[in-house]
């Protein structure tokens, strides 16, 4: 799969899993509607780690102001999907 082929559901799944990993959160605590900074163990350093990991994986750069509002997993996934859609296709 290339980054351009990523669907919203695949991105939501990845953001959910990586948020669980980075914040050391139980699976039941994190889903698409979860506000990222409300997750127990979430802090600005871990949030930056999560964003950096996602940006590196998808080959995009997210605007910091878009991610510091009380963003949910789903909202972050949508920001990523849009950023991936704007990314030029290699070829």
PDB file of N, CA, C and O in Angstrom:
ATOM      1  N   UNK A   1       0.840  -1.181   0.000  1.00  0.00           N
ATOM      2  CA  UNK A   1       0.000   0.000   0.000  1.00  0.00           C
ATOM      3  C   UNK A   1       0.885   1.244   0.000  1.00  0.00           C
ATOM      4  O   UNK A   1       1.803   1.366   0.812  1.00  0.00           O
ATOM      5  N   UNK A   2       0.606   2.144  -0.899  1.00  0.00           N
ATOM      6  CA  UNK A   2       1.307   3.420  -0.860  1.00  0.00           C
ATOM      7  C   UNK A   2       0.557   4.347   0.080  1.00  0.00           C
ATOM      8  O   UNK A   2      -0.598   4.092   0.421  1.00  0.00           O
ATOM      9  N   UNK A   3       1.212   5.424   0.501  1.00  0.00           N
ATOM     10  CA  UNK A   3       0.546   6.340   1.423  1.00  0.00           C
ATOM     11  C   UNK A   3      -0.697   6.953   0.801  1.00  0.00           C
ATOM     12  O   UNK A   3      -1.660   7.240   1.513  1.00  0.00           O
ATOM     13  N   UNK A   4      -0.701   7.159  -0.502  1.00  0.00           N
ATOM     14  CA  UNK A   4      -1.842   7.777  -1.157  1.00  0.00           C
ATOM     15  C   UNK A   4      -3.047   6.848  -1.148  1.00  0.00           C
ATOM     16  O   UNK A   4      -4.181   7.317  -1.233  1.00  0.00           O
ATOM     17  N   UNK A   5      -2.827   5.535  -1.046  1.00  0.00           N
ATOM     18  CA  UNK A   5      -3.910   4.567  -1.060  1.00  0.00           C
ATOM     19  C   UNK A   5      -4.576   4.373   0.299  1.00  0.00           C
ATOM     20  O   UNK A   5      -5.552   3.630   0.400  1.00  0.00           O
ATOM     21  N   UNK A   6      -4.080   5.012   1.326  1.00  0.00           N
ATOM     22  CA  UNK A   6      -4.615   4.817   2.669  1.00  0.00           C
ATOM     23  C   UNK A   6      -6.048   5.329   2.751  1.00  0.00           C
ATOM     24  O   UNK A   6      -6.334   6.468   2.381  1.00  0.00           O
ATOM     25  N   UNK A   7      -6.940   4.480   3.237  1.00  0.00           N
ATOM     26  CA  UNK A   7      -8.328   4.886   3.416  1.00  0.00           C
ATOM     27  C   UNK A   7      -8.515   5.475   4.804  1.00  0.00           C
ATOM     28  O   UNK A   7      -7.670   5.298   5.682  1.00  0.00           O
ATOM     29  N   UNK A   8      -9.616   6.170   4.994  1.00  0.00           N
ATOM     30  CA  UNK A   8      -9.893   6.765   6.298  1.00  0.00           C
ATOM     31  C   UNK A   8      -9.953   5.682   7.368  1.00  0.00           C
ATOM     32  O   UNK A   8      -9.410   5.866   8.457  1.00  0.00           O
ATOM     33  N   UNK A   9     -10.590   4.575   7.083  1.00  0.00           N
ATOM     34  CA  UNK A   9     -10.710   3.521   8.094  1.00  0.00           C
ATOM     35  C   UNK A   9      -9.354   2.931   8.459  1.00  0.00           C
ATOM     36  O   UNK A   9      -9.121   2.600   9.622  1.00  0.00           O
ATOM     37  N   UNK A  10      -8.459   2.794   7.490  1.00  0.00           N
ATOM     38  CA  UNK A  10      -7.100   2.317   7.787  1.00  0.00           C
ATOM     39  C   UNK A  10      -6.343   3.332   8.648  1.00  0.00           C
ATOM     40  O   UNK A  10      -5.611   2.960   9.564  1.00  0.00           O
ATOM     41  N   UNK A  11      -6.528   4.606   8.342  1.00  0.00           N
ATOM     42  CA  UNK A  11      -5.850   5.648   9.113  1.00  0.00           C
ATOM     43  C   UNK A  11      -6.402   5.700  10.536  1.00  0.00           C
ATOM     44  O   UNK A  11      -5.633   5.814  11.490  1.00  0.00           O
ATOM     45  N   UNK A  12      -7.729   5.619  10.691  1.00  0.00           N
ATOM     46  CA  UNK A  12      -8.332   5.598  12.031  1.00  0.00           C
ATOM     47  C   UNK A  12      -7.779   4.428  12.829  1.00  0.00           C
ATOM     48  O   UNK A  12      -7.443   4.575  14.004  1.00  0.00           O
ATOM     49  N   UNK A  13      -7.687   3.275  12.196  1.00  0.00           N
ATOM     50  CA  UNK A  13      -7.164   2.083  12.869  1.00  0.00           C
ATOM     51  C   UNK A  13      -5.725   2.294  13.330  1.00  0.00           C
ATOM     52  O   UNK A  13      -5.376   1.947  14.458  1.00  0.00           O
ATOM     53  N   UNK A  14      -4.897   2.858  12.468  1.00  0.00           N
ATOM     54  CA  UNK A  14      -3.487   3.095  12.815  1.00  0.00           C
ATOM     55  C   UNK A  14      -3.369   4.143  13.924  1.00  0.00           C
ATOM     56  O   UNK A  14      -2.616   3.945  14.877  1.00  0.00           O
ATOM     57  N   UNK A  15      -4.099   5.252  13.813  1.00  0.00           N
ATOM     58  CA  UNK A  15      -4.043   6.296  14.845  1.00  0.00           C
ATOM     59  C   UNK A  15      -4.500   5.724  16.183  1.00  0.00           C
ATOM     60  O   UNK A  15      -3.883   5.988  17.215  1.00  0.00           O
ATOM     61  N   UNK A  16      -5.576   4.945  16.169  1.00  0.00           N
ATOM     62  CA  UNK A  16      -6.091   4.334  17.401  1.00  0.00           C
ATOM     63  C   UNK A  16      -5.042   3.432  18.034  1.00  0.00           C
ATOM     64  O   UNK A  16      -4.761   3.547  19.227  1.00  0.00           O
ATOM     65  N   UNK A  17      -4.462   2.536  17.243  1.00  0.00           N
ATOM     66  CA  UNK A  17      -3.479   1.593  17.778  1.00  0.00           C
ATOM     67  C   UNK A  17      -2.229   2.305  18.278  1.00  0.00           C
ATOM     68  O   UNK A  17      -1.731   2.002  19.362  1.00  0.00           O
ATOM     69  N   UNK A  18      -1.726   3.243  17.498  1.00  0.00           N
ATOM     70  CA  UNK A  18      -0.505   3.933  17.911  1.00  0.00           C
ATOM     71  C   UNK A  18      -0.747   4.833  19.118  1.00  0.00           C
ATOM     72  O   UNK A  18       0.147   4.993  19.949  1.00  0.00           O
ATOM     73  N   UNK A  19      -1.947   5.429  19.233  1.00  0.00           N
ATOM     74  CA  UNK A  19      -2.270   6.219  20.431  1.00  0.00           C
ATOM     75  C   UNK A  19      -2.263   5.307  21.654  1.00  0.00           C
ATOM     76  O   UNK A  19      -1.746   5.681  22.707  1.00  0.00           O
ATOM     77  N   UNK A  20      -2.833   4.119  21.518  1.00  0.00           N
ATOM     78  CA  UNK A  20      -2.801   3.149  22.621  1.00  0.00           C
ATOM     79  C   UNK A  20      -1.361   2.824  23.001  1.00  0.00           C
ATOM     80  O   UNK A  20      -1.015   2.779  24.181  1.00  0.00           O
ATOM     81  N   UNK A  21      -0.537   2.601  22.001  1.00  0.00           N
ATOM     82  CA  UNK A  21       0.867   2.249  22.244  1.00  0.00           C
ATOM     83  C   UNK A  21       1.633   3.401  22.907  1.00  0.00           C
ATOM     84  O   UNK A  21       2.291   3.208  23.929  1.00  0.00           O
ATOM     85  N   UNK A  22       1.542   4.585  22.321  1.00  0.00           N
ATOM     86  CA  UNK A  22       2.326   5.732  22.794  1.00  0.00           C
ATOM     87  C   UNK A  22       1.889   6.173  24.190  1.00  0.00           C
ATOM     88  O   UNK A  22       2.724   6.523  25.025  1.00  0.00           O
ATOM     89  N   UNK A  23       0.579   6.157  24.442  1.00  0.00           N
ATOM     90  CA  UNK A  23       0.065   6.603  25.738  1.00  0.00           C
ATOM     91  C   UNK A  23      -0.073   5.456  26.741  1.00  0.00           C
ATOM     92  O   UNK A  23      -0.500   5.670  27.875  1.00  0.00           O
ATOM     93  N   UNK A  24       0.288   4.237  26.322  1.00  0.00           N
ATOM     94  CA  UNK A  24       0.181   3.054  27.189  1.00  0.00           C
ATOM     95  C   UNK A  24      -1.245   2.902  27.719  1.00  0.00           C
ATOM     96  O   UNK A  24      -1.456   2.648  28.905  1.00  0.00           O
ATOM     97  N   UNK A  25      -2.211   3.061  26.826  1.00  0.00           N
ATOM     98  CA  UNK A  25      -3.621   3.032  27.206  1.00  0.00           C
ATOM     99  C   UNK A  25      -4.249   1.686  26.854  1.00  0.00           C
ATOM    100  O   UNK A  25      -3.897   1.086  25.838  1.00  0.00           O
ATOM    101  N   UNK A  26      -5.170   1.209  27.682  1.00  0.00           N
ATOM    102  CA  UNK A  26      -5.872  -0.028  27.353  1.00  0.00           C
ATOM    103  C   UNK A  26      -6.749   0.163  26.118  1.00  0.00           C
ATOM    104  O   UNK A  26      -7.230   1.264  25.850  1.00  0.00           O
ATOM    105  N   UNK A  27      -6.949  -0.913  25.376  1.00  0.00           N
ATOM    106  CA  UNK A  27      -7.718  -0.861  24.135  1.00  0.00           C
ATOM    107  C   UNK A  27      -9.106  -0.274  24.347  1.00  0.00           C
ATOM    108  O   UNK A  27      -9.588   0.488  23.508  1.00  0.00           O
ATOM    109  N   UNK A  28      -9.750  -0.614  25.447  1.00  0.00           N
ATOM    110  CA  UNK A  28     -11.112  -0.140  25.702  1.00  0.00           C
ATOM    111  C   UNK A  28     -11.178   1.369  25.917  1.00  0.00           C
ATOM    112  O   UNK A  28     -12.258   1.954  25.834  1.00  0.00           O
ATOM    113  N   UNK A  29     -10.060   1.999  26.189  1.00  0.00           N
ATOM    114  CA  UNK A  29     -10.042   3.433  26.498  1.00  0.00           C
ATOM    115  C   UNK A  29      -9.894   4.313  25.264  1.00  0.00           C
ATOM    116  O   UNK A  29     -10.143   5.516  25.342  1.00  0.00           O
ATOM    117  N   UNK A  30      -9.497   3.749  24.131  1.00  0.00           N
ATOM    118  CA  UNK A  30      -9.205   4.570  22.950  1.00  0.00           C
ATOM    119  C   UNK A  30      -9.995   4.060  21.750  1.00  0.00           C
ATOM    120  O   UNK A  30      -9.850   2.913  21.328  1.00  0.00           O
ATOM    121  N   UNK A  31     -10.837   4.948  21.211  1.00  0.00           N
ATOM    122  CA  UNK A  31     -11.536   4.657  19.966  1.00  0.00           C
ATOM    123  C   UNK A  31     -11.624   5.947  19.156  1.00  0.00           C
ATOM    124  O   UNK A  31     -11.023   6.956  19.527  1.00  0.00           O
ATOM    125  N   UNK A  32     -12.357   5.920  18.071  1.00  0.00           N
ATOM    126  CA  UNK A  32     -12.406   7.062  17.153  1.00  0.00           C
ATOM    127  C   UNK A  32     -12.918   8.339  17.818  1.00  0.00           C
ATOM    128  O   UNK A  32     -12.553   9.435  17.393  1.00  0.00           O
ATOM    129  N   UNK A  33     -13.741   8.225  18.834  1.00  0.00           N
ATOM    130  CA  UNK A  33     -14.338   9.404  19.469  1.00  0.00           C
ATOM    131  C   UNK A  33     -13.539   9.927  20.661  1.00  0.00           C
ATOM    132  O   UNK A  33     -13.907  10.940  21.256  1.00  0.00           O
ATOM    133  N   UNK A  34     -12.463   9.251  21.010  1.00  0.00           N
ATOM    134  CA  UNK A  34     -11.663   9.627  22.175  1.00  0.00           C
ATOM    135  C   UNK A  34     -10.883  10.912  21.918  1.00  0.00           C
ATOM    136  O   UNK A  34     -10.212  11.048  20.895  1.00  0.00           O
ATOM    137  N   UNK A  35     -10.977  11.855  22.855  1.00  0.00           N
ATOM    138  CA  UNK A  35     -10.152  13.066  22.794  1.00  0.00           C
ATOM    139  C   UNK A  35      -8.741  12.660  23.219  1.00  0.00           C
ATOM    140  O   UNK A  35      -8.539  12.167  24.329  1.00  0.00           O
ATOM    141  N   UNK A  36      -7.778  12.869  22.341  1.00  0.00           N
ATOM    142  CA  UNK A  36      -6.418  12.371  22.569  1.00  0.00           C
ATOM    143  C   UNK A  36      -5.821  12.832  23.891  1.00  0.00           C
ATOM    144  O   UNK A  36      -5.245  12.022  24.617  1.00  0.00           O
ATOM    145  N   UNK A  37      -5.944  14.101  24.216  1.00  0.00           N
ATOM    146  CA  UNK A  37      -5.325  14.605  25.441  1.00  0.00           C
ATOM    147  C   UNK A  37      -6.093  14.225  26.703  1.00  0.00           C
ATOM    148  O   UNK A  37      -5.637  14.509  27.810  1.00  0.00           O
ATOM    149  N   UNK A  38      -7.266  13.581  26.548  1.00  0.00           N
ATOM    150  CA  UNK A  38      -8.012  13.069  27.703  1.00  0.00           C
ATOM    151  C   UNK A  38      -7.594  11.652  28.079  1.00  0.00           C
ATOM    152  O   UNK A  38      -8.017  11.141  29.116  1.00  0.00           O
ATOM    153  N   UNK A  39      -6.773  11.014  27.256  1.00  0.00           N
ATOM    154  CA  UNK A  39      -6.320   9.655  27.546  1.00  0.00           C
ATOM    155  C   UNK A  39      -5.361   9.709  28.730  1.00  0.00           C
ATOM    156  O   UNK A  39      -4.434  10.518  28.758  1.00  0.00           O
ATOM    157  N   UNK A  40      -5.596   8.841  29.700  1.00  0.00           N
ATOM    158  CA  UNK A  40      -4.682   8.793  30.843  1.00  0.00           C
ATOM    159  C   UNK A  40      -3.276   8.486  30.335  1.00  0.00           C
ATOM    160  O   UNK A  40      -3.082   7.551  29.558  1.00  0.00           O
ATOM    161  N   UNK A  41      -2.314   9.261  30.767  1.00  0.00           N
ATOM    162  CA  UNK A  41      -0.936   9.089  30.316  1.00  0.00           C
ATOM    163  C   UNK A  41      -0.559  10.004  29.165  1.00  0.00           C
ATOM    164  O   UNK A  41       0.612  10.091  28.795  1.00  0.00           O
ATOM    165  N   UNK A  42      -1.554  10.694  28.591  1.00  0.00           N
ATOM    166  CA  UNK A  42      -1.260  11.614  27.486  1.00  0.00           C
ATOM    167  C   UNK A  42      -0.622  12.886  28.028  1.00  0.00           C
ATOM    168  O   UNK A  42      -1.060  13.437  29.037  1.00  0.00           O
ATOM    169  N   UNK A  43       0.403  13.334  27.350  1.00  0.00           N
ATOM    170  CA  UNK A  43       1.014  14.622  27.651  1.00  0.00           C
ATOM    171  C   UNK A  43       1.590  15.167  26.351  1.00  0.00           C
ATOM    172  O   UNK A  43       1.570  14.487  25.326  1.00  0.00           O
ATOM    173  N   UNK A  44       2.098  16.386  26.392  1.00  0.00           N
ATOM    174  CA  UNK A  44       2.554  17.028  25.158  1.00  0.00           C
ATOM    175  C   UNK A  44       3.725  16.291  24.518  1.00  0.00           C
ATOM    176  O   UNK A  44       3.819  16.235  23.292  1.00  0.00           O
ATOM    177  N   UNK A  45       4.607  15.732  25.317  1.00  0.00           N
ATOM    178  CA  UNK A  45       5.761  15.002  24.768  1.00  0.00           C
ATOM    179  C   UNK A  45       5.297  13.747  24.035  1.00  0.00           C
ATOM    180  O   UNK A  45       5.743  13.472  22.921  1.00  0.00           O
ATOM    181  N   UNK A  46       4.416  12.998  24.654  1.00  0.00           N
ATOM    182  CA  UNK A  46       3.903  11.782  23.999  1.00  0.00           C
ATOM    183  C   UNK A  46       3.068  12.127  22.773  1.00  0.00           C
ATOM    184  O   UNK A  46       3.093  11.403  21.778  1.00  0.00           O
ATOM    185  N   UNK A  47       2.330  13.230  22.842  1.00  0.00           N
ATOM    186  CA  UNK A  47       1.546  13.659  21.684  1.00  0.00           C
ATOM    187  C   UNK A  47       2.477  13.982  20.519  1.00  0.00           C
ATOM    188  O   UNK A  47       2.200  13.593  19.385  1.00  0.00           O
ATOM    189  N   UNK A  48       3.570  14.683  20.782  1.00  0.00           N
ATOM    190  CA  UNK A  48       4.544  14.975  19.723  1.00  0.00           C
ATOM    191  C   UNK A  48       5.145  13.692  19.158  1.00  0.00           C
ATOM    192  O   UNK A  48       5.379  13.594  17.953  1.00  0.00           O
ATOM    193  N   UNK A  49       5.393  12.717  20.012  1.00  0.00           N
ATOM    194  CA  UNK A  49       5.918  11.430  19.558  1.00  0.00           C
ATOM    195  C   UNK A  49       4.912  10.754  18.622  1.00  0.00           C
ATOM    196  O   UNK A  49       5.284  10.250  17.563  1.00  0.00           O
ATOM    197  N   UNK A  50       3.640  10.748  19.018  1.00  0.00           N
ATOM    198  CA  UNK A  50       2.596  10.149  18.179  1.00  0.00           C
ATOM    199  C   UNK A  50       2.515  10.866  16.836  1.00  0.00           C
ATOM    200  O   UNK A  50       2.485  10.219  15.789  1.00  0.00           O
ATOM    201  N   UNK A  51       2.479  12.192  16.859  1.00  0.00           N
ATOM    202  CA  UNK A  51       2.381  12.954  15.614  1.00  0.00           C
ATOM    203  C   UNK A  51       3.591  12.717  14.717  1.00  0.00           C
ATOM    204  O   UNK A  51       3.444  12.552  13.506  1.00  0.00           O
ATOM    205  N   UNK A  52       4.783  12.698  15.305  1.00  0.00           N
ATOM    206  CA  UNK A  52       5.991  12.445  14.520  1.00  0.00           C
ATOM    207  C   UNK A  52       5.979  11.076  13.872  1.00  0.00           C
ATOM    208  O   UNK A  52       6.379  10.916  12.719  1.00  0.00           O
ATOM    209  N   UNK A  53       5.522  10.106  14.616  1.00  0.00           N
ATOM    210  CA  UNK A  53       5.441   8.738  14.089  1.00  0.00           C
ATOM    211  C   UNK A  53       4.458   8.669  12.919  1.00  0.00           C
ATOM    212  O   UNK A  53       4.742   8.043  11.897  1.00  0.00           O
ATOM    213  N   UNK A  54       3.304   9.314  13.075  1.00  0.00           N
ATOM    214  CA  UNK A  54       2.301   9.318  12.006  1.00  0.00           C
ATOM    215  C   UNK A  54       2.797  10.087  10.783  1.00  0.00           C
ATOM    216  O   UNK A  54       2.622   9.639   9.650  1.00  0.00           O
ATOM    217  N   UNK A  55       3.415  11.242  11.014  1.00  0.00           N
ATOM    218  CA  UNK A  55       3.944  12.028   9.895  1.00  0.00           C
ATOM    219  C   UNK A  55       5.001  11.243   9.125  1.00  0.00           C
ATOM    220  O   UNK A  55       5.006  11.254   7.894  1.00  0.00           O
ATOM    221  N   UNK A  56       5.880  10.574   9.827  1.00  0.00           N
ATOM    222  CA  UNK A  56       6.927   9.791   9.167  1.00  0.00           C
ATOM    223  C   UNK A  56       6.319   8.638   8.372  1.00  0.00           C
ATOM    224  O   UNK A  56       6.743   8.367   7.249  1.00  0.00           O
ATOM    225  N   UNK A  57       5.346   7.972   8.940  1.00  0.00           N
ATOM    226  CA  UNK A  57       4.727   6.832   8.260  1.00  0.00           C
ATOM    227  C   UNK A  57       4.014   7.263   6.976  1.00  0.00           C
ATOM    228  O   UNK A  57       4.143   6.616   5.937  1.00  0.00           O
ATOM    229  N   UNK A  58       3.262   8.361   7.060  1.00  0.00           N
ATOM    230  CA  UNK A  58       2.465   8.797   5.912  1.00  0.00           C
ATOM    231  C   UNK A  58       3.197   9.784   5.004  1.00  0.00           C
ATOM    232  O   UNK A  58       2.686  10.133   3.939  1.00  0.00           O
ATOM    233  N   UNK A  59       4.381  10.237   5.407  1.00  0.00           N
ATOM    234  CA  UNK A  59       5.146  11.158   4.568  1.00  0.00           C
ATOM    235  C   UNK A  59       4.497  12.524   4.431  1.00  0.00           C
ATOM    236  O   UNK A  59       4.545  13.138   3.365  1.00  0.00           O
ATOM    237  N   UNK A  60       3.887  13.000   5.513  1.00  0.00           N
ATOM    238  CA  UNK A  60       3.211  14.296   5.501  1.00  0.00           C
ATOM    239  C   UNK A  60       3.674  15.124   6.700  1.00  0.00           C
ATOM    240  O   UNK A  60       4.345  14.622   7.602  1.00  0.00           O
ATOM    241  N   UNK A  61       3.302  16.396   6.688  1.00  0.00           N
ATOM    242  CA  UNK A  61       3.549  17.276   7.831  1.00  0.00           C
ATOM    243  C   UNK A  61       2.198  17.838   8.258  1.00  0.00           C
ATOM    244  O   UNK A  61       1.470  18.419   7.453  1.00  0.00           O
ATOM    245  N   UNK A  62       1.878  17.657   9.529  1.00  0.00           N
ATOM    246  CA  UNK A  62       0.636  18.204  10.072  1.00  0.00           C
ATOM    247  C   UNK A  62       0.920  19.562  10.691  1.00  0.00           C
ATOM    248  O   UNK A  62       1.992  19.785  11.252  1.00  0.00           O
ATOM    249  N   UNK A  63      -0.029  20.455  10.588  1.00  0.00           N
ATOM    250  CA  UNK A  63       0.103  21.772  11.195  1.00  0.00           C
ATOM    251  C   UNK A  63      -0.182  21.642  12.685  1.00  0.00           C
ATOM    252  O   UNK A  63      -1.211  21.085  13.066  1.00  0.00           O
ATOM    253  N   UNK A  64       0.695  22.138  13.522  1.00  0.00           N
ATOM    254  CA  UNK A  64       0.556  21.997  14.975  1.00  0.00           C
ATOM    255  C   UNK A  64      -0.759  22.571  15.480  1.00  0.00           C
ATOM    256  O   UNK A  64      -1.386  21.992  16.368  1.00  0.00           O
ATOM    257  N   UNK A  65      -1.185  23.699  14.927  1.00  0.00           N
ATOM    258  CA  UNK A  65      -2.423  24.305  15.422  1.00  0.00           C
ATOM    259  C   UNK A  65      -3.645  23.433  15.148  1.00  0.00           C
ATOM    260  O   UNK A  65      -4.665  23.573  15.824  1.00  0.00           O
ATOM    261  N   UNK A  66      -3.558  22.538  14.172  1.00  0.00           N
ATOM    262  CA  UNK A  66      -4.672  21.639  13.874  1.00  0.00           C
ATOM    263  C   UNK A  66      -4.759  20.486  14.862  1.00  0.00           C
ATOM    264  O   UNK A  66      -5.806  19.846  14.967  1.00  0.00           O
ATOM    265  N   UNK A  67      -3.697  20.212  15.579  1.00  0.00           N
ATOM    266  CA  UNK A  67      -3.681  19.031  16.436  1.00  0.00           C
ATOM    267  C   UNK A  67      -3.744  19.356  17.918  1.00  0.00           C
ATOM    268  O   UNK A  67      -3.847  18.437  18.730  1.00  0.00           O
ATOM    269  N   UNK A  68      -3.687  20.621  18.304  1.00  0.00           N
ATOM    270  CA  UNK A  68      -3.695  20.963  19.730  1.00  0.00           C
ATOM    271  C   UNK A  68      -5.066  21.337  20.247  1.00  0.00           C
ATOM    272  O   UNK A  68      -5.239  21.498  21.455  1.00  0.00           O
ATOM    273  N   UNK A  69      -6.044  21.481  19.373  1.00  0.00           N
ATOM    274  CA  UNK A  69      -7.416  21.643  19.846  1.00  0.00           C
ATOM    275  C   UNK A  69      -7.814  20.311  20.474  1.00  0.00           C
ATOM    276  O   UNK A  69      -7.097  19.327  20.293  1.00  0.00           O
ATOM    277  N   UNK A  70      -8.924  20.239  21.201  1.00  0.00           N
ATOM    278  CA  UNK A  70      -9.290  18.942  21.773  1.00  0.00           C
ATOM    279  C   UNK A  70      -9.638  17.944  20.663  1.00  0.00           C
ATOM    280  O   UNK A  70     -10.803  17.596  20.468  1.00  0.00           O
ATOM    281  N   UNK A  71      -8.626  17.499  19.953  1.00  0.00           N
ATOM    282  CA  UNK A  71      -8.814  16.619  18.800  1.00  0.00           C
ATOM    283  C   UNK A  71      -9.089  15.186  19.233  1.00  0.00           C
ATOM    284  O   UNK A  71      -8.457  14.651  20.144  1.00  0.00           O
ATOM    285  N   UNK A  72     -10.043  14.594  18.555  1.00  0.00           N
ATOM    286  CA  UNK A  72     -10.312  13.178  18.778  1.00  0.00           C
ATOM    287  C   UNK A  72      -9.438  12.351  17.845  1.00  0.00           C
ATOM    288  O   UNK A  72      -8.817  12.880  16.923  1.00  0.00           O
ATOM    289  N   UNK A  73      -9.401  11.067  18.093  1.00  0.00           N
ATOM    290  CA  UNK A  73      -8.696  10.143  17.202  1.00  0.00           C
ATOM    291  C   UNK A  73      -9.237  10.305  15.783  1.00  0.00           C
ATOM    292  O   UNK A  73      -8.463  10.364  14.828  1.00  0.00           O
ATOM    293  N   UNK A  74     -10.551  10.377  15.640  1.00  0.00           N
ATOM    294  CA  UNK A  74     -11.167  10.517  14.321  1.00  0.00           C
ATOM    295  C   UNK A  74     -10.804  11.815  13.626  1.00  0.00           C
ATOM    296  O   UNK A  74     -10.584  11.831  12.415  1.00  0.00           O
ATOM    297  N   UNK A  75     -10.737  12.912  14.386  1.00  0.00           N
ATOM    298  CA  UNK A  75     -10.359  14.201  13.792  1.00  0.00           C
ATOM    299  C   UNK A  75      -8.907  14.190  13.331  1.00  0.00           C
ATOM    300  O   UNK A  75      -8.588  14.715  12.265  1.00  0.00           O
ATOM    301  N   UNK A  76      -8.035  13.598  14.123  1.00  0.00           N
ATOM    302  CA  UNK A  76      -6.633  13.487  13.719  1.00  0.00           C
ATOM    303  C   UNK A  76      -6.514  12.607  12.478  1.00  0.00           C
ATOM    304  O   UNK A  76      -5.747  12.913  11.566  1.00  0.00           O
ATOM    305  N   UNK A  77      -7.273  11.516  12.446  1.00  0.00           N
ATOM    306  CA  UNK A  77      -7.257  10.636  11.274  1.00  0.00           C
ATOM    307  C   UNK A  77      -7.723  11.386  10.027  1.00  0.00           C
ATOM    308  O   UNK A  77      -7.159  11.207   8.948  1.00  0.00           O
ATOM    309  N   UNK A  78      -8.738  12.216  10.171  1.00  0.00           N
ATOM    310  CA  UNK A  78      -9.230  12.994   9.029  1.00  0.00           C
ATOM    311  C   UNK A  78      -8.189  14.010   8.570  1.00  0.00           C
ATOM    312  O   UNK A  78      -7.997  14.192   7.368  1.00  0.00           O
ATOM    313  N   UNK A  79      -7.513  14.675   9.510  1.00  0.00           N
ATOM    314  CA  UNK A  79      -6.426  15.591   9.141  1.00  0.00           C
ATOM    315  C   UNK A  79      -5.340  14.850   8.361  1.00  0.00           C
ATOM    316  O   UNK A  79      -4.827  15.358   7.364  1.00  0.00           O
ATOM    317  N   UNK A  80      -4.998  13.657   8.819  1.00  0.00           N
ATOM    318  CA  UNK A  80      -3.993  12.845   8.119  1.00  0.00           C
ATOM    319  C   UNK A  80      -4.474  12.451   6.731  1.00  0.00           C
ATOM    320  O   UNK A  80      -3.720  12.543   5.762  1.00  0.00           O
ATOM    321  N   UNK A  81      -5.740  12.008   6.627  1.00  0.00           N
ATOM    322  CA  UNK A  81      -6.288  11.595   5.332  1.00  0.00           C
ATOM    323  C   UNK A  81      -6.220  12.747   4.341  1.00  0.00           C
ATOM    324  O   UNK A  81      -5.844  12.555   3.185  1.00  0.00           O
ATOM    325  N   UNK A  82      -6.584  13.939   4.790  1.00  0.00           N
ATOM    326  CA  UNK A  82      -6.533  15.098   3.901  1.00  0.00           C
ATOM    327  C   UNK A  82      -5.094  15.433   3.514  1.00  0.00           C
ATOM    328  O   UNK A  82      -4.827  15.765   2.359  1.00  0.00           O
ATOM    329  N   UNK A  83      -4.175  15.351   4.459  1.00  0.00           N
ATOM    330  CA  UNK A  83      -2.760  15.623   4.164  1.00  0.00           C
ATOM    331  C   UNK A  83      -2.207  14.606   3.174  1.00  0.00           C
ATOM    332  O   UNK A  83      -1.450  14.963   2.271  1.00  0.00           O
ATOM    333  N   UNK A  84      -2.581  13.346   3.340  1.00  0.00           N
ATOM    334  CA  UNK A  84      -2.139  12.298   2.412  1.00  0.00           C
ATOM    335  C   UNK A  84      -2.705  12.571   1.026  1.00  0.00           C
ATOM    336  O   UNK A  84      -2.013  12.375   0.027  1.00  0.00           O
ATOM    337  N   UNK A  85      -3.946  13.018   0.953  1.00  0.00           N
ATOM    338  CA  UNK A  85      -4.575  13.323  -0.330  1.00  0.00           C
ATOM    339  C   UNK A  85      -3.923  14.483  -1.062  1.00  0.00           C
ATOM    340  O   UNK A  85      -3.972  14.552  -2.290  1.00  0.00           O
ATOM    341  N   UNK A  86      -3.312  15.393  -0.316  1.00  0.00           N
ATOM    342  CA  UNK A  86      -2.625  16.545  -0.939  1.00  0.00           C
ATOM    343  C   UNK A  86      -1.195  16.217  -1.336  1.00  0.00           C
ATOM    344  O   UNK A  86      -0.561  16.967  -2.079  1.00  0.00           O
ATOM    345  N   UNK A  87      -0.695  15.105  -0.844  1.00  0.00           N
ATOM    346  CA  UNK A  87       0.702  14.739  -1.098  1.00  0.00           C
ATOM    347  C   UNK A  87       0.866  14.337  -2.561  1.00  0.00           C
ATOM    348  O   UNK A  87       0.062  13.559  -3.075  1.00  0.00           O
ATOM    349  N   UNK A  88       1.892  14.852  -3.243  1.00  0.00           N
ATOM    350  CA  UNK A  88       2.103  14.469  -4.643  1.00  0.00           C
ATOM    351  C   UNK A  88       2.423  12.984  -4.762  1.00  0.00           C
ATOM    352  O   UNK A  88       3.105  12.405  -3.918  1.00  0.00           O
ATOM    353  N   UNK A  89       1.915  12.391  -5.824  1.00  0.00           N
ATOM    354  CA  UNK A  89       2.178  10.981  -6.090  1.00  0.00           C
ATOM    355  C   UNK A  89       3.549  10.862  -6.735  1.00  0.00           C
ATOM    356  O   UNK A  89       3.843  11.550  -7.713  1.00  0.00           O
ATOM    357  N   UNK A  90       4.397   9.978  -6.182  1.00  0.00           N
ATOM    358  CA  UNK A  90       5.714   9.733  -6.780  1.00  0.00           C
ATOM    359  C   UNK A  90       5.519   8.998  -8.094  1.00  0.00           C
ATOM    360  O   UNK A  90       4.626   8.162  -8.232  1.00  0.00           O
ATOM    361  N   UNK A  91       6.353   9.319  -9.035  1.00  0.00           N
ATOM    362  CA  UNK A  91       6.206   8.557 -10.252  1.00  0.00           C
ATOM    363  C   UNK A  91       6.932   9.061 -11.375  1.00  0.00           C
ATOM    364  O   UNK A  91       6.873   8.482 -12.460  1.00  0.00           O
TER     365      UNK A  91
END
